[in-house]
Amino acid sequence: MTAQTTLAQYLESHATPELASIMTTLATASVAISHLLDKGALAGIHGEAGGQNVQGEAQKKLDVISNDLLLNALIHNPNCAGVASEELDEISPANDDGTLLVTFDPLDGSSNIDINMTVGTIFSILPYHNQGQKACESDFLQKGENQLGAGYFIYGTSTMLAVTFGAGVAMFSFDPMTQTYILINDNVRISEQTAEYAINASNRRYWLPPIQQYIEELVQGDTGIRQKDYNTRWVAAMIADVHRILIRGGVFMYPYDTKIAGKAGKLRLMYEANPMSFVIEQAGGASTDGVERIMDIAPTAIHQRIPVVLGAKEEVDYVKALHETAGILANGDRV
Ligand code: F6P
């Protein structure tokens, strides 16, 4: 039997000591979150916390608990200069001499908690250059291209971690016996082609023409221009849909829609779209807002929303081509 590689061993050879230290902190917090999820209703974590996050969404009890666990752990890590979270209105400065910033969505897909379905923690690690000064929001507003590390912990039928430091994607499975993450794949790859797509089709009438056309072509299957049948899957937790794509391929979309005026899509650039784009690209996939590569977009605000199309390269390129032909920008403006 070959020896198993633990996360700690993997980090020794694949990450700087600073990145390894942040990853260890994130992994420790993820184990605490995973244990709470295991206890479920018995831990008193189901239901609403009573407040709203900055997006105006009702906060679940476990959203708040997970956020506090991650925040408290990270601000005590000397390498962490600051933290930004989906659940915090403002960024939280940490250690002035730290070299890394961390953004996270503590519990993506939290509407799944009460129904005992998959949720997860998404994280992105950025460089911090202003040592000696307190980190502020503008320090975080870096392109996804600058990310030094990113990934997610998924709490499903088992707890897993997918992570990239810019040289491929590694996947780990949490072993409840030894309480450690064990490497199961050190080079996750996704196929350029797929016949499976994920989108919330109930928003159809609010989509822009290129997305309407794209989905219409997929629904026509082998009777239409794409000449093959497509299957659809939607978990309503980006983390689970992206994880499925990493395991068996596919394309995931939360495109721009006109449902709520002024909202350019639903997903957040800094702690959902960027980290997932980094993982997907490092596994051989692609990621766009419909027009631009997501990791090339200069952020303007920590809670900025962005349309997302990611996964199998061939499909992502096809969606981009449809936007180009229609002369439509990702935010619905005409070129
Ligand atoms: O963070 C937003 C999110 O929960 C994503 O994880 C998920 O893909 C999406 O919202 C689900 O949206 P909808 O409720 O429209 O299906």
Residues whose N, C-alpha, C, O or C-beta is under 5 A from the ligand:
A	BS01	F6P	D108 G109 N200 A236 A237 M238 I239
